Amino acid sequence: MKWKGVKGKIFQTGVFYIYFSLFMSGYLGKYTLPVVTSDLKLAAECGYKIMEKGGNAVDAAVTTAIAVGAMNAFASGLGGGGFLLVKIPDGKCFEYNFRERAPASANANNYKNKEDSSAGRKSIAVPSELMGLIAVHTDFGILPWEDLFPEIIKILEDGFLVPRVLAQKLKEFQGKILNDRGLYEAYTRNGKILQENDLLQRRNLARTLKEISRDPSSFFTGEISKSLLEFINSEGTVILPEELSQQQVTRKEVFPEIVNKTEIYTTTLPTTGYMLRLAAYILEHIKTTSTPSEELLQSYLIRIYNELYSIRTELEDLQDEQANTNSLQIHLQNRTVADTLLQSIIGSSPFSPNKNSVVEDHGTTHINIIDKDGMIVALTSTINQYWGSGLMDPVTGIILNNQIDDFTFSDFATYSGIKLTGSTVNQIKPYKQPLSSAMPSIIKRDNDLYIIGGSGGIRIPTAIISTVARIFLCDDPIDKAIDTPRLHYQGGRTIKVEGKYTSTLPKMGVNWLVLRDDEDTISSCVHIIKYNIKDKSVTAKADRRKDAAVVGREYLSADRLDSEKKKEFVSFSYRFDFSGNLFKAIMDM
């Protein structure tokens, strides 16, 4: 009988750990509040622990953002910026815009080619992520600021195993790593690039975070600021001290775009949140009683992408006093624009591709969080391209962005693939924010709230819109909607498809040039937390393309598993539990 009791404990613990492993790997799971999704498992764990210690979703968002930027540093970090939505339990929703701004010295004449805007010191815009995190924490955080950092500082000091995606980006961009002192010192050993599961310690960044946890102003006016500015301006003045210290975060209340019974909360310009609003309006109006075939769905999506990316070339930062009037029209007269687009998509006119070309990918990161009280945070941050400017300050360990490349230049096409001869839309000027592909969003549909966002730079809009389309039009569960291979289209006759994409492309009168990603290419990554307001149930899914993770307590207990699942997990639990410390812990019960 004693063995039977131990065996039962092994089974129960085995089921818990098996489930833990599964949902941490991107599988669909059902959870109790709170829940975190992130591009990196270890970062999501850090945020979850903050809520276990009494913090709320905003506290957890700060910790998770700092953690993912420290460990998946190729995509985001203190040297970048971003956007955040916070929806508080009373129903109000707020947007925080902490996108980097062009420095005061910004002038299009300083950039002669793509290399000037995409790499090196001239490509750096004013880093603003920390200011954004401070702003939202000041407004809504409940734990002391210094309590948000110990976990990640310890990880950086002790070291962590290089994750698969980081190892992939180190190998893919080893030229950047080997050509910069800071990156070289951080990511090589004996002159060789670190590989997956190598131990990585980031002690310089740990020291920086210790100082920020004690005194965040040190980033803007103290020793951290001094080191950053000396490094950035070592080849000539790029950013002035007052630009770092006097930067501002824009906070505004967000009101939903209501389409039938669906409410869309998303970010405003300079993000692509307008794309989701317009796409949702179109999708709701083309929804029929029957599920569209895959070919018809792709036809709808290609037409939607064609129109939305055409509009993108007319938009820019609304805070620019001379902003293009079309920016204002999209912002203020969204329904009129949507009706026009709807007619062009469902009408009888032949398909006419716009003249934009397909582009390469960017690095970005996204975080979704909902806490025990129902407070929601959706946060997207970035340093722009993978590894940003290719420069790390070796003293602070901060990797600097290359956000200047998201502006449009008349004389050359940027990394984003856009060149507009004679146009002034989205062109660089002092203190201006470039367009961003971010769209952290919250969608309310009947009793369900969908917290959604993604990473992947210019592919973020198509990834999120296709996922939402599968949920809206096809009634797909969120795991299928995310996992189904995607295509990316923004004009011309070129379509990019993921390596596992097998669907037939609609003809549409175009001789498509299809570019297929390699199997291991990470084109985009989407996360969703689905929260039912009525029964408080939570379903969440993180994109396995990037080894993204969901962290939360499993909703289903062992006694509710069906018999086939029990057989599967019992078999696996013996192999798992009789290995070292876990077995010892069970025997001590």
C-alpha positions as CSV (number, residue, x, y, z in Angstrom):
1,M,0.0,0.0,0.0
2,K,2.9,2.3,0.7
3,W,4.3,1.8,-2.8
4,K,0.8,2.5,-4.2
5,G,0.8,5.8,-2.4
6,V,4.2,6.8,-3.7
7,K,3.2,5.6,-7.1
8,G,0.1,7.8,-7.0
9,K,2.3,10.8,-6.0
10,I,4.7,10.0,-8.9
11,F,1.7,9.9,-11.3
12,Q,0.2,13.2,-10.0
13,T,3.6,15.0,-10.0
14,G,4.4,13.5,-13.4
15,V,1.2,14.8,-14.8
16,F,1.9,18.3,-13.4
17,Y,5.4,18.4,-14.9
18,I,4.4,16.9,-18.2
19,Y,1.7,19.5,-18.5
20,F,4.2,22.2,-17.4
21,S,6.6,21.0,-20.1
22,L,3.8,20.9,-22.8
23,F,2.4,24.4,-22.2
24,M,5.8,25.9,-21.9
25,S,6.6,24.6,-25.4
26,G,3.8,26.4,-27.1
27,Y,1.0,23.9,-27.0
28,L,-2.6,25.0,-26.4
29,G,-3.5,25.0,-22.7
30,K,-6.2,25.9,-20.3
31,Y,-5.2,27.9,-17.3
32,T,-6.3,29.8,-14.2
33,L,-5.4,33.4,-13.7
34,P,-2.7,34.8,-13.9
35,V,-1.1,33.9,-17.3
36,V,2.0,35.2,-19.2
37,T,3.0,34.7,-22.8
38,S,6.4,35.7,-24.1
39,D,8.9,34.9,-26.9
40,L,11.1,33.3,-24.2
41,K,10.1,30.8,-21.5
42,L,12.6,32.0,-18.9
43,A,11.4,35.6,-19.3
44,A,7.8,34.6,-19.0
45,E,8.6,32.7,-15.8
46,C,10.2,35.8,-14.3
47,G,7.1,37.8,-15.0
48,Y,4.8,35.1,-13.6
49,K,6.9,34.9,-10.3
50,I,6.3,38.7,-9.9
51,M,2.6,38.1,-9.8
52,E,3.0,35.2,-7.4
53,K,4.7,37.7,-5.1
54,G,1.7,40.0,-5.2
55,G,2.5,42.1,-8.3
56,N,-0.1,42.9,-11.0
57,A,0.1,42.6,-14.8
58,V,2.0,45.9,-15.1
59,D,4.7,44.8,-12.6
60,A,5.0,41.5,-14.5
61,A,5.2,43.3,-17.8
62,V,8.1,45.4,-16.6
63,T,10.0,42.3,-15.4
64,T,9.2,40.2,-18.5
65,A,10.2,43.0,-20.9
66,I,13.5,43.5,-19.1
67,A,14.2,39.8,-18.9
68,V,13.4,39.0,-22.6
69,G,15.5,42.0,-23.7
70,A,18.4,40.8,-21.6
71,M,18.3,37.2,-22.8
72,N,16.8,37.4,-26.3
73,A,18.9,40.6,-26.8
74,F,18.9,40.3,-30.6
75,A,15.2,41.5,-30.7
76,S,14.6,44.0,-27.9
77,G,16.1,45.6,-24.9
78,L,16.9,48.9,-23.1
79,G,18.5,50.3,-26.2
80,G,15.1,50.2,-28.1
81,G,11.5,51.2,-27.6
82,G,7.9,50.1,-28.0
83,F,4.2,50.3,-27.4
84,L,2.0,49.0,-24.7
85,L,-1.7,48.6,-24.0
86,V,-3.0,48.2,-20.5
87,K,-6.7,47.4,-19.8
88,I,-7.6,47.9,-16.2
89,P,-10.4,45.9,-14.5
90,D,-12.9,48.9,-14.6
91,G,-12.8,48.6,-18.4
92,K,-10.7,51.6,-19.4
93,C,-7.8,51.0,-21.8
94,F,-4.7,53.1,-22.2
95,E,-1.9,53.1,-24.8
96,Y,1.7,54.0,-23.9
97,N,3.8,55.1,-26.9
98,F,7.6,54.9,-26.1
99,R,8.8,54.5,-29.6
100,E,12.3,55.9,-30.2
101,R,12.5,59.4,-31.8
102,A,15.0,60.7,-34.3
103,P,17.7,62.9,-32.6
104,A,17.8,66.7,-32.9
105,S,20.5,66.4,-35.5
106,A,18.5,64.2,-37.8
107,N,18.6,65.2,-41.4
108,A,18.0,63.1,-44.5
109,N,21.1,64.5,-46.1
110,N,23.2,62.7,-43.5
111,Y,22.1,59.3,-45.0
112,K,23.6,58.4,-48.4
113,N,22.7,54.7,-48.5
114,K,21.1,51.8,-46.8
115,E,24.1,51.1,-44.6
116,D,24.0,54.6,-43.1
117,S,20.4,54.1,-41.9
118,S,20.7,50.4,-40.9
119,A,24.0,50.0,-39.1
120,G,26.4,52.0,-36.9
121,R,25.9,55.1,-34.8
122,K,24.0,57.2,-37.3
123,S,21.3,54.5,-37.3
124,I,20.5,55.0,-33.6
125,A,17.4,56.8,-32.4
126,V,16.9,57.9,-28.8
127,P,16.5,54.7,-26.6
128,S,13.1,54.9,-24.8
129,E,12.1,51.5,-23.6
130,L,13.0,52.2,-19.9
131,M,11.1,55.5,-19.9
132,G,8.0,53.7,-21.1
133,L,8.3,51.0,-18.5
134,I,8.8,53.6,-15.8
135,A,5.7,55.6,-16.9
136,V,3.3,52.6,-16.9
137,H,4.7,51.3,-13.6
138,T,4.3,54.8,-12.1
139,D,0.6,54.8,-13.2
140,F,-0.4,51.3,-12.4
141,G,2.3,49.2,-10.8
142,I,1.9,48.1,-7.2
143,L,5.2,46.5,-6.2
144,P,8.2,48.7,-5.4
145,W,10.3,49.3,-8.5
146,E,13.4,47.6,-7.1
147,D,11.4,44.4,-6.4
148,L,11.0,43.8,-10.2
149,F,14.7,43.1,-10.9
150,P,16.3,40.5,-8.6
151,E,15.2,37.4,-10.5
152,I,16.7,38.6,-13.9
153,I,19.8,40.0,-12.3
154,K,20.5,36.7,-10.7
155,I,20.0,34.8,-14.0
156,L,22.4,37.2,-15.7
157,E,25.0,36.8,-13.0
158,D,24.8,33.0,-12.7
159,G,24.4,32.5,-16.4
160,F,21.7,30.8,-18.5
161,L,21.8,28.3,-21.3
162,V,21.8,29.8,-24.8
163,P,18.2,29.1,-26.1
164,R,17.7,27.7,-29.6
165,V,16.6,30.9,-31.2
166,L,19.4,33.0,-29.7
167,A,21.9,30.5,-31.0
168,Q,20.3,30.6,-34.4
169,K,20.5,34.5,-34.5
170,L,24.1,34.4,-33.3
171,K,25.1,32.1,-36.1
172,E,23.0,33.9,-38.7
173,F,24.5,37.3,-37.8
174,Q,27.9,36.3,-36.7
175,G,29.4,39.1,-38.9
176,K,27.7,41.6,-36.6
177,I,28.9,39.8,-33.5
178,L,32.5,39.5,-34.6
179,N,32.8,43.1,-35.7
180,D,31.7,44.8,-32.5
181,R,33.7,44.7,-29.3
182,G,30.7,44.6,-27.0
183,L,28.9,41.9,-28.9
184,Y,32.1,39.9,-29.3
185,E,32.9,40.0,-25.6
186,A,29.4,38.9,-24.7
187,Y,28.7,36.2,-27.3
188,T,32.0,34.5,-28.1
189,R,34.3,32.2,-26.2
190,N,37.9,31.8,-27.4
191,G,36.9,33.6,-30.6
192,K,34.0,31.3,-31.4
193,I,30.3,32.2,-31.4
194,L,28.3,30.7,-28.5
195,Q,26.1,27.7,-29.5
196,E,22.9,26.4,-28.1
197,N,23.1,25.3,-24.5
198,D,26.4,27.0,-23.9
199,L,26.4,28.9,-20.6
200,L,26.0,32.7,-21.1
201,Q,26.6,35.3,-18.4
202,R,25.9,39.0,-18.9
203,R,27.5,40.6,-15.9
204,N,27.9,44.0,-17.3
205,L,24.1,44.2,-18.0
206,A,23.5,42.7,-14.6
207,R,25.4,45.6,-13.0
208,T,23.4,48.1,-15.2
209,L,20.1,46.6,-14.0
210,K,21.2,46.7,-10.4
211,E,21.8,50.4,-10.8
212,I,18.5,51.0,-12.6
213,S,16.6,49.1,-9.9
214,R,18.1,51.4,-7.2
215,D,18.0,54.6,-9.2
216,P,16.3,54.5,-12.7
217,S,17.3,58.1,-13.3
218,S,20.9,56.9,-13.7
219,F,19.9,55.8,-17.2
220,F,19.0,59.3,-18.1
221,T,21.3,61.6,-16.1
222,G,23.8,59.3,-14.2
223,E,26.7,57.0,-14.9
224,I,24.7,54.8,-17.3
225,S,23.8,57.8,-19.3
226,K,27.4,59.0,-19.3
227,S,28.6,55.7,-20.6
228,L,25.9,55.3,-23.3
229,L,26.4,58.8,-24.6
230,E,30.2,58.5,-24.7
231,F,29.8,55.3,-26.7
232,I,27.2,56.5,-29.1
233,N,28.9,59.9,-29.7
234,S,32.5,58.5,-30.0
235,E,32.6,59.2,-33.7
236,G,30.7,62.5,-33.6
237,T,27.6,63.8,-31.8
238,V,24.5,61.7,-32.5
239,I,22.4,62.1,-29.4
240,L,22.6,65.0,-26.9
241,P,22.3,64.5,-23.1
242,E,19.1,66.4,-22.9
243,E,17.5,64.2,-25.6
244,L,18.0,61.2,-23.4
245,S,17.0,62.9,-20.1
246,Q,14.0,64.9,-21.4
247,Q,12.3,62.3,-23.5
248,Q,8.5,61.9,-23.1
249,V,6.1,59.0,-23.2
250,T,2.7,59.5,-24.8
251,R,-0.3,58.1,-22.9
252,K,-3.8,58.2,-24.2
253,E,-7.0,56.5,-23.5
254,V,-8.0,53.9,-26.2
255,F,-11.6,53.6,-27.3
256,P,-12.7,50.5,-29.2
257,E,-13.5,50.2,-32.9
258,I,-16.9,48.5,-32.7
259,V,-17.9,46.2,-35.6
260,N,-21.1,44.3,-35.0
261,K,-20.5,42.7,-31.6
262,T,-16.7,42.9,-31.8
263,E,-14.7,45.5,-30.1
264,I,-11.1,46.2,-31.2
265,Y,-8.6,47.9,-28.9
266,T,-5.3,48.6,-30.5
267,T,-2.6,51.2,-30.8
268,T,-2.6,54.3,-33.0
269,L,-0.1,55.7,-35.4
270,P,2.8,55.4,-35.8
271,T,1.9,51.7,-35.3
272,T,0.0,49.5,-37.7
273,G,-3.0,49.1,-35.3
274,Y,-5.1,50.7,-38.0
275,M,-4.5,47.7,-40.2
276,L,-6.1,45.4,-37.6
277,R,-9.1,47.7,-37.2
278,L,-9.6,47.9,-41.0
279,A,-9.1,44.2,-41.5
280,A,-11.5,43.3,-38.7
281,Y,-14.2,45.5,-40.2
282,I,-13.7,43.8,-43.6
283,L,-13.6,40.3,-42.2
284,E,-16.8,40.9,-40.2
285,H,-18.6,42.0,-43.4
286,I,-17.4,39.2,-45.6
287,K,-18.3,36.5,-43.1
288,T,-20.7,34.1,-44.6
289,T,-22.8,31.2,-43.2
290,S,-20.3,28.7,-44.5
291,T,-16.6,28.4,-43.8
292,P,-14.5,29.7,-46.8
293,S,-12.2,27.2,-48.5
294,E,-8.5,27.7,-47.9
295,E,-8.0,29.1,-51.4
296,L,-10.9,31.6,-50.9
297,L,-9.5,32.6,-47.5
298,Q,-6.1,33.3,-49.0
299,S,-7.7,35.3,-51.8
300,Y,-9.4,37.5,-49.2
301,L,-6.2,37.9,-47.2
302,I,-4.1,38.8,-50.3
303,R,-6.6,41.5,-51.3
304,I,-6.7,42.8,-47.8
305,Y,-2.9,42.9,-47.5
306,N,-2.6,44.6,-50.9
307,E,-4.9,47.4,-49.8
308,L,-3.4,47.8,-46.3
309,Y,0.2,47.9,-47.4
310,S,-0.7,50.4,-50.1
311,I,-2.2,52.7,-47.4
312,R,0.9,52.2,-45.3
313,T,3.0,54.2,-47.7
314,E,0.8,57.2,-47.1
315,L,1.1,57.2,-43.3
316,E,3.4,58.7,-40.7
317,D,3.8,59.9,-37.1
318,L,0.7,61.9,-36.2
319,Q,2.7,63.9,-33.7
320,D,4.5,65.5,-36.6
321,E,3.0,68.9,-37.1
322,Q,3.2,68.5,-40.9
323,A,1.8,65.0,-40.9
324,N,0.4,63.8,-44.2
325,T,-3.4,64.4,-44.3
326,N,-4.0,60.8,-45.2
327,S,-2.6,59.9,-41.8
328,L,-5.3,62.0,-40.2
329,Q,-8.0,60.5,-42.4
330,I,-7.1,57.0,-41.5
331,H,-7.0,58.0,-37.8
332,L,-10.2,60.0,-37.7
333,Q,-12.4,58.6,-40.4
334,N,-11.6,54.9,-40.1
335,R,-15.1,53.7,-41.0
336,T,-15.2,55.6,-44.3
337,V,-11.9,54.2,-45.3
338,A,-13.0,50.7,-44.3
339,D,-16.1,50.9,-46.4
340,T,-14.0,51.9,-49.4
341,L,-11.6,49.0,-48.9
342,L,-14.4,46.6,-48.4
343,Q,-16.0,47.4,-51.8
344,S,-12.6,47.0,-53.5
345,I,-12.1,43.6,-52.0
346,I,-15.6,42.1,-52.5
347,G,-16.4,43.9,-55.7
348,S,-16.1,42.6,-59.2
349,S,-13.0,44.6,-60.2
350,P,-10.0,42.5,-61.2
351,F,-7.2,42.3,-58.7
352,S,-4.6,45.0,-59.2
353,P,-1.4,44.5,-57.1
354,N,0.2,47.6,-55.6
355,K,3.8,48.4,-56.4
356,N,5.4,47.5,-53.0
357,S,7.9,44.7,-52.9
358,V,8.3,41.9,-50.3
359,V,10.9,42.6,-47.6
360,E,13.2,40.9,-45.2
361,D,12.3,40.3,-41.5
362,H,13.0,42.3,-38.4
363,G,13.5,41.4,-34.8
364,T,10.8,42.3,-32.3
365,T,9.3,40.8,-29.1
366,H,5.8,40.6,-27.8
367,I,4.4,39.9,-24.3
368,N,0.8,39.2,-23.2
369,I,-0.2,39.2,-19.5
370,I,-3.5,38.9,-17.6
371,D,-3.4,38.9,-13.8
372,K,-5.7,37.5,-11.1
373,D,-7.9,40.6,-11.1
374,G,-8.3,40.7,-14.9
375,M,-5.8,43.6,-15.6
376,I,-4.4,43.1,-19.1
377,V,-1.1,44.2,-20.7
378,A,-0.1,43.7,-24.3
379,L,3.4,45.0,-25.0
380,T,5.5,45.0,-28.2
381,S,9.1,46.2,-28.1
382,T,12.0,46.2,-30.5
383,I,15.5,47.4,-31.4
384,N,14.4,47.1,-35.0
385,Q,16.5,44.7,-37.1
386,Y,18.1,41.7,-35.4
387,W,20.9,43.0,-33.2
388,G,19.8,46.6,-34.0
389,S,22.6,48.8,-35.0
390,G,25.1,46.0,-34.4
391,L,26.6,48.0,-31.5
392,M,26.7,47.1,-27.8
393,D,28.1,49.5,-25.2
394,P,30.7,47.2,-23.6
395,V,30.4,49.0,-20.2
396,T,26.6,48.8,-19.7
397,G,25.9,45.8,-21.9
398,I,23.1,47.7,-23.7
399,I,22.6,46.9,-27.5
400,L,21.5,50.0,-29.4
401,N,18.7,50.1,-31.9
402,N,18.8,51.0,-35.6
403,Q,15.3,52.5,-35.7
404,I,16.4,55.2,-38.1
405,D,16.0,52.6,-40.8
406,D,12.2,52.6,-40.3
407,F,12.1,56.1,-41.8
408,T,11.6,56.5,-45.6
409,F,14.4,57.9,-47.7
410,S,14.0,59.2,-51.2
411,D,17.5,58.3,-52.5
412,F,17.5,54.6,-51.5
413,A,15.4,51.7,-50.2
414,T,15.9,50.9,-46.6
415,Y,16.0,47.5,-44.9
416,S,12.2,47.7,-44.9
417,G,12.3,47.7,-48.7
418,I,10.5,51.0,-49.1
419,K,11.7,53.9,-51.3
420,L,9.4,56.8,-52.3
421,T,11.1,59.2,-54.7
422,G,9.9,62.7,-54.2
423,S,7.7,61.9,-51.2
424,T,8.0,63.4,-47.7
425,V,5.8,60.8,-46.0
426,N,7.6,59.2,-43.0
427,Q,10.8,61.0,-43.9
428,I,13.3,61.6,-41.1
429,K,13.2,64.9,-39.1
430,P,14.2,65.9,-35.6
431,Y,12.1,64.3,-32.8
432,K,9.9,62.4,-35.2
433,Q,8.9,58.7,-34.7
434,P,9.2,56.4,-37.7
435,L,6.4,54.0,-38.6
436,S,6.2,50.8,-36.7
437,S,4.7,47.4,-37.6
438,A,3.7,46.7,-34.0
439,M,0.1,46.2,-33.2
440,P,-0.5,45.0,-29.6
441,S,-4.2,44.5,-29.4
442,I,-7.2,43.4,-27.3
443,I,-10.3,42.1,-29.1
444,K,-13.6,41.6,-27.3
445,R,-16.0,39.2,-29.0
446,D,-19.2,38.3,-27.1
447,N,-17.9,37.1,-23.7
448,D,-14.3,36.5,-24.9
449,L,-11.3,38.8,-24.6
450,Y,-8.4,38.0,-27.0
451,I,-5.1,39.5,-26.0
452,I,-3.0,39.3,-29.1
453,G,0.3,40.6,-30.5
454,G,3.3,39.4,-32.4
455,S,6.9,39.8,-33.4
456,G,8.5,39.6,-36.9
457,G,8.8,43.3,-38.0
458,I,7.1,44.0,-41.3
459,R,5.4,40.5,-41.1
460,I,3.6,41.3,-37.9
461,P,0.4,42.7,-39.6
462,T,0.0,39.7,-42.0
463,A,0.7,37.2,-39.2
464,I,-1.9,38.7,-36.8
465,I,-4.5,39.4,-39.4
466,S,-4.3,35.9,-40.8
467,T,-4.6,34.5,-37.3
468,V,-7.6,36.7,-36.5
469,A,-9.2,35.8,-39.9
470,R,-9.0,32.1,-39.1
471,I,-10.7,32.8,-35.8
472,F,-13.4,35.1,-37.2
473,L,-14.1,33.5,-40.6
474,C,-13.3,29.8,-40.0
475,D,-14.1,29.5,-36.3
476,D,-10.7,27.9,-35.8
477,P,-9.4,27.4,-32.2
478,I,-6.5,29.6,-31.4
479,D,-3.9,26.9,-31.6
480,K,-4.9,26.0,-35.2
481,A,-5.2,29.7,-36.1
482,I,-1.6,30.3,-34.9
483,D,0.0,27.1,-36.1
484,T,-1.3,27.1,-39.7
485,P,1.5,28.1,-42.1
486,R,1.3,31.6,-43.2
487,L,2.0,33.7,-46.3
488,H,3.2,37.3,-46.4
489,Y,2.2,39.7,-49.2
490,Q,2.5,43.5,-49.4
491,G,2.4,44.1,-53.1
492,G,3.8,43.3,-56.6
493,R,3.7,39.7,-57.8
494,T,6.0,38.3,-55.0
495,I,4.6,36.3,-52.2
496,K,6.6,34.9,-49.3
497,V,5.4,31.7,-47.8
498,E,6.6,29.7,-44.8
499,G,8.6,26.5,-45.3
500,K,5.7,24.3,-44.3
501,Y,3.1,26.2,-46.4
502,T,1.3,23.7,-48.7
503,S,-2.0,25.5,-49.6
504,T,-2.7,26.3,-53.3
505,L,-2.3,30.0,-54.0
506,P,-5.3,31.7,-55.7
507,K,-4.5,32.7,-59.3
508,M,-6.1,36.1,-59.1
509,G,-4.8,36.9,-62.6
510,V,-1.2,37.2,-61.4
511,N,1.8,35.0,-62.3
512,W,3.1,34.8,-58.7
513,L,6.7,34.7,-57.8
514,V,6.7,32.5,-54.7
515,L,9.6,32.8,-52.3
516,R,9.7,30.0,-49.7
517,D,11.3,30.4,-46.3
518,D,13.7,27.7,-45.1
519,E,12.1,25.3,-42.7
520,D,13.9,26.8,-39.7
521,T,13.3,30.5,-40.6
522,I,11.4,32.4,-38.0
523,S,9.2,34.7,-40.1
524,S,6.8,35.9,-37.4
525,C,5.5,34.9,-34.0
526,V,2.0,35.3,-32.6
527,H,0.7,35.0,-29.0
528,I,-2.9,34.9,-27.8
529,I,-4.5,34.7,-24.4
530,K,-8.3,34.1,-24.6
531,Y,-10.1,35.1,-21.5
532,N,-13.8,34.4,-21.0
533,I,-15.3,37.2,-18.9
534,K,-18.3,35.1,-17.8
535,D,-16.7,31.9,-16.5
536,K,-13.2,33.3,-16.0
537,S,-11.6,30.5,-18.0
538,V,-8.4,31.2,-19.8
539,T,-7.0,29.5,-23.0
540,A,-3.6,30.5,-24.2
541,K,-1.3,29.7,-27.0
542,A,2.3,30.8,-27.8
543,D,3.8,30.4,-31.2
544,R,6.2,27.4,-31.4
545,R,8.0,29.1,-34.4
546,K,10.0,31.1,-31.9
547,D,9.9,28.7,-29.0
548,A,7.5,31.1,-27.3
549,A,5.9,30.1,-24.1
550,V,2.8,30.3,-21.9
551,V,3.3,30.3,-18.2
552,G,0.3,29.7,-15.9
553,R,-1.3,27.1,-13.7
554,E,-3.0,24.3,-15.6
555,Y,-6.8,24.4,-15.3
556,L,-7.4,20.7,-15.8
557,S,-6.5,18.5,-12.8
558,A,-5.2,14.9,-13.1
559,D,-8.5,13.3,-12.2
560,R,-10.2,15.0,-15.1
561,L,-7.9,13.6,-17.8
562,D,-9.5,11.0,-20.0
563,S,-8.3,7.4,-19.8
564,E,-6.2,7.6,-22.9
565,K,-4.4,10.7,-21.7
566,K,-3.8,8.9,-18.3
567,K,-2.2,6.0,-20.0
568,E,0.1,8.2,-22.0
569,F,1.1,10.3,-19.1
570,V,1.6,7.4,-16.7
571,S,4.0,5.8,-19.1
572,F,5.9,9.0,-19.6
573,S,5.9,9.9,-15.9
574,Y,8.0,6.9,-14.8
575,R,10.7,7.8,-17.3
576,F,10.6,11.4,-16.2
577,D,10.3,11.0,-12.4
578,F,13.1,8.4,-11.8
579,S,15.8,10.9,-12.8
580,G,17.6,12.6,-9.9
581,N,16.2,15.3,-7.7
582,L,12.5,15.1,-8.8
583,F,12.3,11.5,-7.7
584,K,14.0,12.3,-4.4
585,A,11.6,15.1,-3.8
586,I,8.6,12.7,-4.3
587,M,10.1,10.1,-2.0
588,D,10.4,12.7,0.7
589,M,6.7,13.4,0.7
